[in-house]
């Protein structure tokens, strides 16, 4: 890896001689393969935080840049990448948009499809229940698989999640 340095005078920003007070500045080198060889680069991500870190490094972005794209705080992204916390429901839509692929498990059942649909849109159970016109407790039972929607609710739910 090559670094390029130039001497800059701190007072007026002009080029300086070696005996002046100077600050070393370097041009950023391209980050292609270098970051893939780093110790912290997740080649095979296993959780959402590692997926975010891998995508961020591949796109040559800083954590603050990702935070602005997703709509959260920089320390939130740091905690996700370190595995301390998981994204909250209100950030999931931004996370999925940033990752381009959904980190959620495949939806084989109607219950899992409901959860995935709600989560990818960043909706709480209460908000989603209000949109489809049911009680949040009813939606909760549908998502757990304890009950299935029936009649007009089944057709409404299938229309929404398809």
ABEGO torsion letter per residue (X at the ends): XBBBBBBBBAAAGBBBBAABBBBBBBBBBBABAAAAABAABBABBABAAAAAAAAAAAAGBBAAAAAAAAGBBAAAAAAAAAGABBBBAAAAAAAAAAAGBBABBBBABAAAAAAAAAAAAGBBAAAAAAAAGBBAAAAAAAAAGABBBBEAAAAAAAAAAX
